[in-house]
């Protein structure tokens, strides 16, 4: 091999090994060298330093001078440098504009495409206006490589300047490119239109019957990622009739055989979307059979891809169980599957379990229950119970398997089986009591609270059928005061049940338990229940019998836990993160603020007009309320205290015309069957927590008690109870508005969580769950805040610079000061003063605002604007840096 060919090999790693001081000066000399090779190597060194994080922005002018070259490699390197540093050197980046325009007309299509791609990646407003003409030409270029690059550039330009894209008709040009003869160009045009539609919220794709045929034609020839974009666009099309839906399914079905799993899942999404429109059941059955093999094939991939596929299959089985009803065996766990794959497979097995295959399923679960992974074994035992609850005809077989597992005498298996059998008794009362004897033989193995509570419930519920029920309960009562609250509550109820069924033999026992519950317990919930039982037993035994021994509602099958509307939404988002999280995208994808990595270094003095003044005198809380029980306190466990009396409380209401965007606060699992979405808002000066509450429990919900922990904002509920005019039945939802007030007793200055810890008690089931309410600071700004210029200047100087926080907000919709004053003023952020930045008169202006929270915390805000640029630097100072951070985020959100 010749020396020159060796040099051309993979030797560029040497550029990453230097670490000398003064290297930038040497690089500058090399960049100015007339020798092409030396200049190219110098640029490579610059790129290497940039890659490992060194600041080489001081070489900007010298690197830009290298752009005038015919060497494609060197040109690519310079363009790469430009993309990285143009934002911090926007004025110098203009020097490269002429070269961009020239390269966009170069005979070489690679250079034309490179120029247009680079201009699109440089997010500088001043360059944007020069991009339009070259972009317009490249969109109609004779070379498809240039056209496909230009199509993507339109989406990038739209992100910078939507108005410019619409005014120049680039969106219409993209629609024309869908008819392009080259499938890659079509795919990129679809990709760009999809991104524009997502950013704008408008349907710019406009898929008509004519466009549909062009997309389907391009589907067979474009790249795999192009196919994904086209398939995603097809899923949004509304077919005119069943016949058209069948035609689309037929054209998309070959994609199911693709090697790329993303293409397969996108094709599945499209087919499921159109399958609902097909009326011919024979076609539906035929297509359903074709969907099974590709889904099964995905389970032969790596564990990570298996997991993503299983999460998607989980949704598909919920929507169309017939697709995989004959493929249950492929979901049986392998010995070397990771635990997260095993758990997902088990969920799918339960959903596919039927009377035809339940024997296979039970044998499999029984085998899993002998594994070494304790958590997997527990889930396996619970899975057997879920099958029993789901399949009534198979319940006896499930119980027999559970009894076999109990005979293994493995502690955690026995305890899990007891919990499961209790649920089966709830589902099928008075049918399988013959197993109680076996359970009673294993009392000594029970040491976990849930298992103990379940066994105690069984003894109390069937006390009249257990000969030695009093002796069994007595064995638990010996350690009553050491037990957890869950077990104590069950022991109290079970003892009262036993007394009502066998009053002659258990009077002394019930007296002792009631004394323990009411006089020797610190648990308020246990005390309350003890007093209720005592009053009932002493005043009206028949009423006590009607209450305590009343009919229990049956528990339901929990294998379908998603609401139909949410399921349909997630099916439409198959092969995205939403289908993995099983949550709508809006709940975890939030628009983030554009922040610079490094703060701009500005040499300026924070000087005012020299007014000598003192700060504003402290004010009282913006709003206050007397302390009330249940409203809040140091410990959220106080919610277990006496249940609040039914007072006028926030009630369910219809959705308002301008409903706030609600975020998930409590999942159904965390809320014991209650799921809550909510948001903290302020309307007409009144703060409130707006909530959407869904009940997936068997018991209707009439009211909820709520309590907030002490927090940084001093907020407490105006009423400690949420009442619903109509109870929320299983599967139903209601909205509620909880008024909030600021009170000094609830203020915790040390809280830096940025949210409010809350607890809710379901008064129907006595379940308590905890969650966090996120707070956007503009909600807790006090109305009527104002400050004199001199007072603000003195206060600003009096706060240490270490307490200052700042960020740069890009892409502002407007820099009109009056509009911005109106935006901030509407959120109780008061305008104070405006001045030119010293040394930059006419080029940079600083505007000052003041805000005060309901806890009287003062926040001083500075906005700096540069002439001709739609960005602002937000700086906040206060004596509490945590509040300053929250204020910075709130102001930045309001600006965009």
Secondary structure as the mmCIF struct_conf table of DSSP 4:
data_model
#
loop_
_struct_conf.conf_type_id
_struct_conf.id
_struct_conf.beg_label_comp_id
_struct_conf.beg_label_asym_id
_struct_conf.beg_label_seq_id
_struct_conf.end_label_comp_id
_struct_conf.end_label_asym_id
_struct_conf.end_label_seq_id
HELX_RH_AL_P HELX_RH_AL_P1 UNK A 3 UNK A 7
TURN_TY1_P TURN_TY1_P1 UNK A 8 UNK A 8
BEND BEND1 UNK A 9 UNK A 10
HELX_RH_3T_P HELX_RH_3T_P1 UNK A 12 UNK A 16
BEND BEND2 UNK A 17 UNK A 17
TURN_TY1_P TURN_TY1_P2 UNK A 21 UNK A 22
HELX_RH_AL_P HELX_RH_AL_P2 UNK A 23 UNK A 31
TURN_TY1_P TURN_TY1_P3 UNK A 32 UNK A 32
BEND BEND3 UNK A 34 UNK A 34
HELX_RH_AL_P HELX_RH_AL_P3 UNK A 36 UNK A 51
TURN_TY1_P TURN_TY1_P4 UNK A 52 UNK A 53
HELX_RH_3T_P HELX_RH_3T_P2 UNK A 57 UNK A 59
HELX_RH_AL_P HELX_RH_AL_P4 UNK A 60 UNK A 64
HELX_RH_3T_P HELX_RH_3T_P3 UNK A 65 UNK A 67
BEND BEND4 UNK A 68 UNK A 68
BEND BEND5 UNK A 70 UNK A 70
HELX_RH_AL_P HELX_RH_AL_P5 UNK A 72 UNK A 85
TURN_TY1_P TURN_TY1_P5 UNK A 86 UNK A 89
HELX_RH_AL_P HELX_RH_AL_P6 UNK A 90 UNK A 93
HELX_RH_3T_P HELX_RH_3T_P4 UNK A 94 UNK A 96
HELX_RH_AL_P HELX_RH_AL_P7 UNK A 97 UNK A 103
TURN_TY1_P TURN_TY1_P6 UNK A 104 UNK A 105
BEND BEND6 UNK A 107 UNK A 108
HELX_RH_AL_P HELX_RH_AL_P8 UNK A 109 UNK A 121
HELX_RH_AL_P HELX_RH_AL_P9 UNK A 125 UNK A 138
TURN_TY1_P TURN_TY1_P7 UNK A 139 UNK A 140
BEND BEND7 UNK A 142 UNK A 143
HELX_RH_AL_P HELX_RH_AL_P10 UNK A 144 UNK A 160
HELX_RH_AL_P HELX_RH_AL_P11 UNK A 162 UNK A 167
TURN_TY1_P TURN_TY1_P8 UNK A 168 UNK A 169
HELX_RH_AL_P HELX_RH_AL_P12 UNK A 170 UNK A 177
TURN_TY1_P TURN_TY1_P9 UNK A 178 UNK A 179
BEND BEND8 UNK A 181 UNK A 182
HELX_RH_AL_P HELX_RH_AL_P13 UNK A 183 UNK A 200
BEND BEND9 UNK A 202 UNK A 202
BEND BEND10 UNK A 205 UNK A 205
HELX_RH_AL_P HELX_RH_AL_P14 UNK A 209 UNK A 219
TURN_TY1_P TURN_TY1_P10 UNK A 220 UNK A 221
BEND BEND11 UNK A 222 UNK A 222
HELX_RH_AL_P HELX_RH_AL_P15 UNK A 224 UNK A 234
TURN_TY1_P TURN_TY1_P11 UNK A 235 UNK A 236
BEND BEND12 UNK A 240 UNK A 241
HELX_RH_AL_P HELX_RH_AL_P16 UNK A 242 UNK A 252
HELX_RH_3T_P HELX_RH_3T_P5 UNK A 253 UNK A 257
BEND BEND13 UNK A 259 UNK A 259
HELX_RH_AL_P HELX_RH_AL_P17 UNK A 261 UNK A 275
TURN_TY1_P TURN_TY1_P12 UNK A 276 UNK A 277
HELX_RH_AL_P HELX_RH_AL_P18 UNK A 281 UNK A 297
HELX_RH_3T_P HELX_RH_3T_P6 UNK A 298 UNK A 300
BEND BEND14 UNK A 301 UNK A 301
HELX_RH_AL_P HELX_RH_AL_P19 UNK A 303 UNK A 319
HELX_RH_3T_P HELX_RH_3T_P7 UNK A 321 UNK A 323
BEND BEND15 UNK A 324 UNK A 324
TURN_TY1_P TURN_TY1_P13 UNK A 325 UNK A 326
HELX_RH_3T_P HELX_RH_3T_P8 UNK A 328 UNK A 331
BEND BEND16 UNK A 332 UNK A 332
HELX_LH_PP_P HELX_LH_PP_P1 UNK A 333 UNK A 334
TURN_TY1_P TURN_TY1_P14 UNK A 335 UNK A 336
BEND BEND17 UNK A 337 UNK A 337
HELX_RH_AL_P HELX_RH_AL_P20 UNK A 339 UNK A 352
TURN_TY1_P TURN_TY1_P15 UNK A 355 UNK A 357
HELX_RH_AL_P HELX_RH_AL_P21 UNK A 358 UNK A 368
TURN_TY1_P TURN_TY1_P16 UNK A 369 UNK A 370
BEND BEND18 UNK A 371 UNK A 372
HELX_RH_AL_P HELX_RH_AL_P22 UNK A 374 UNK A 390
HELX_RH_3T_P HELX_RH_3T_P9 UNK A 392 UNK A 394
HELX_RH_AL_P HELX_RH_AL_P23 UNK A 395 UNK A 406
TURN_TY1_P TURN_TY1_P17 UNK A 407 UNK A 408
HELX_RH_AL_P HELX_RH_AL_P24 UNK A 411 UNK A 427
BEND BEND19 UNK A 428 UNK A 428
TURN_TY1_P TURN_TY1_P18 UNK A 429 UNK A 430
BEND BEND20 UNK A 431 UNK A 431
HELX_RH_3T_P HELX_RH_3T_P10 UNK A 433 UNK A 435
HELX_RH_AL_P HELX_RH_AL_P25 UNK A 436 UNK A 440
TURN_TY1_P TURN_TY1_P19 UNK A 441 UNK A 442
HELX_RH_3T_P HELX_RH_3T_P11 UNK A 443 UNK A 445
BEND BEND21 UNK A 448 UNK A 448
HELX_RH_AL_P HELX_RH_AL_P26 UNK A 449 UNK A 461
TURN_TY1_P TURN_TY1_P20 UNK A 462 UNK A 462
HELX_RH_3T_P HELX_RH_3T_P12 UNK A 463 UNK A 465
TURN_TY1_P TURN_TY1_P21 UNK A 467 UNK A 468
HELX_RH_AL_P HELX_RH_AL_P27 UNK A 469 UNK A 477
TURN_TY1_P TURN_TY1_P22 UNK A 478 UNK A 479
HELX_RH_3T_P HELX_RH_3T_P13 UNK A 480 UNK A 482
BEND BEND22 UNK A 483 UNK A 483
HELX_RH_AL_P HELX_RH_AL_P28 UNK A 485 UNK A 501
BEND BEND23 UNK A 502 UNK A 502
TURN_TY1_P TURN_TY1_P23 UNK A 503 UNK A 505
HELX_RH_AL_P HELX_RH_AL_P29 UNK A 507 UNK A 519
BEND BEND24 UNK A 520 UNK A 520
HELX_RH_AL_P HELX_RH_AL_P30 UNK A 524 UNK A 539
HELX_RH_AL_P HELX_RH_AL_P31 UNK A 541 UNK A 548
TURN_TY1_P TURN_TY1_P24 UNK A 549 UNK A 549
HELX_LH_PP_P HELX_LH_PP_P2 UNK A 550 UNK A 557
BEND BEND25 UNK A 559 UNK A 559
BEND BEND26 UNK A 562 UNK A 562
HELX_RH_AL_P HELX_RH_AL_P32 UNK A 564 UNK A 571
TURN_TY1_P TURN_TY1_P25 UNK A 572 UNK A 575
BEND BEND27 UNK A 576 UNK A 576
HELX_RH_AL_P HELX_RH_AL_P33 UNK A 577 UNK A 581
TURN_TY1_P TURN_TY1_P26 UNK A 582 UNK A 582
BEND BEND28 UNK A 583 UNK A 583
HELX_RH_3T_P HELX_RH_3T_P14 UNK A 585 UNK A 587
TURN_TY1_P TURN_TY1_P27 UNK A 588 UNK A 588
HELX_LH_PP_P HELX_LH_PP_P3 UNK A 591 UNK A 593
BEND BEND29 UNK A 597 UNK A 598
BEND BEND30 UNK A 609 UNK A 609
HELX_LH_PP_P HELX_LH_PP_P4 UNK A 614 UNK A 618
BEND BEND31 UNK A 622 UNK A 623
TURN_TY1_P TURN_TY1_P28 UNK A 629 UNK A 631
STRN STRN1 UNK A 632 UNK A 633
BEND BEND32 UNK A 634 UNK A 634
HELX_RH_3T_P HELX_RH_3T_P15 UNK A 636 UNK A 640
BEND BEND33 UNK A 641 UNK A 642
HELX_LH_PP_P HELX_LH_PP_P5 UNK A 643 UNK A 645
BEND BEND34 UNK A 648 UNK A 648
STRN STRN2 UNK A 650 UNK A 650
STRN STRN3 UNK A 652 UNK A 652
HELX_LH_PP_P HELX_LH_PP_P6 UNK A 654 UNK A 656
TURN_TY1_P TURN_TY1_P29 UNK A 657 UNK A 658
HELX_LH_PP_P HELX_LH_PP_P7 UNK A 659 UNK A 662
STRN STRN4 UNK A 663 UNK A 666
TURN_TY1_P TURN_TY1_P30 UNK A 668 UNK A 673
STRN STRN5 UNK A 674 UNK A 683
TURN_TY1_P TURN_TY1_P31 UNK A 684 UNK A 685
STRN STRN6 UNK A 686 UNK A 695
BEND BEND35 UNK A 697 UNK A 699
STRN STRN7 UNK A 701 UNK A 709
STRN STRN8 UNK A 711 UNK A 711
TURN_TY1_P TURN_TY1_P32 UNK A 712 UNK A 713
STRN STRN9 UNK A 715 UNK A 717
BEND BEND36 UNK A 718 UNK A 720
STRN STRN10 UNK A 721 UNK A 728
TURN_TY1_P TURN_TY1_P33 UNK A 730 UNK A 731
STRN STRN11 UNK A 733 UNK A 742
HELX_RH_3T_P HELX_RH_3T_P16 UNK A 744 UNK A 746
STRN STRN12 UNK A 747 UNK A 747
TURN_TY1_P TURN_TY1_P34 UNK A 749 UNK A 750
BEND BEND37 UNK A 753 UNK A 754
STRN STRN13 UNK A 755 UNK A 762
TURN_TY1_P TURN_TY1_P35 UNK A 763 UNK A 765
STRN STRN14 UNK A 768 UNK A 774
HELX_RH_3T_P HELX_RH_3T_P17 UNK A 777 UNK A 780
STRN STRN15 UNK A 781 UNK A 781
HELX_LH_PP_P HELX_LH_PP_P8 UNK A 782 UNK A 782
TURN_TY1_P TURN_TY1_P36 UNK A 783 UNK A 784
HELX_RH_AL_P HELX_RH_AL_P34 UNK A 789 UNK A 798
BEND BEND38 UNK A 799 UNK A 799
HELX_RH_3T_P HELX_RH_3T_P18 UNK A 801 UNK A 803
STRN STRN16 UNK A 805 UNK A 809
BEND BEND39 UNK A 811 UNK A 811
BEND BEND40 UNK A 813 UNK A 813
HELX_RH_AL_P HELX_RH_AL_P35 UNK A 817 UNK A 825
TURN_TY1_P TURN_TY1_P37 UNK A 826 UNK A 828
STRN STRN17 UNK A 830 UNK A 836
HELX_LH_PP_P HELX_LH_PP_P9 UNK A 837 UNK A 837
TURN_TY1_P TURN_TY1_P38 UNK A 838 UNK A 839
TURN_TY1_P TURN_TY1_P39 UNK A 841 UNK A 843
STRN STRN18 UNK A 844 UNK A 852
STRN STRN19 UNK A 853 UNK A 853
TURN_TY1_P TURN_TY1_P40 UNK A 854 UNK A 855
STRN STRN20 UNK A 858 UNK A 866
TURN_TY1_P TURN_TY1_P41 UNK A 867 UNK A 868
BEND BEND41 UNK A 870 UNK A 870
STRN STRN21 UNK A 872 UNK A 877
BEND BEND42 UNK A 879 UNK A 879
HELX_RH_AL_P HELX_RH_AL_P36 UNK A 881 UNK A 895
#
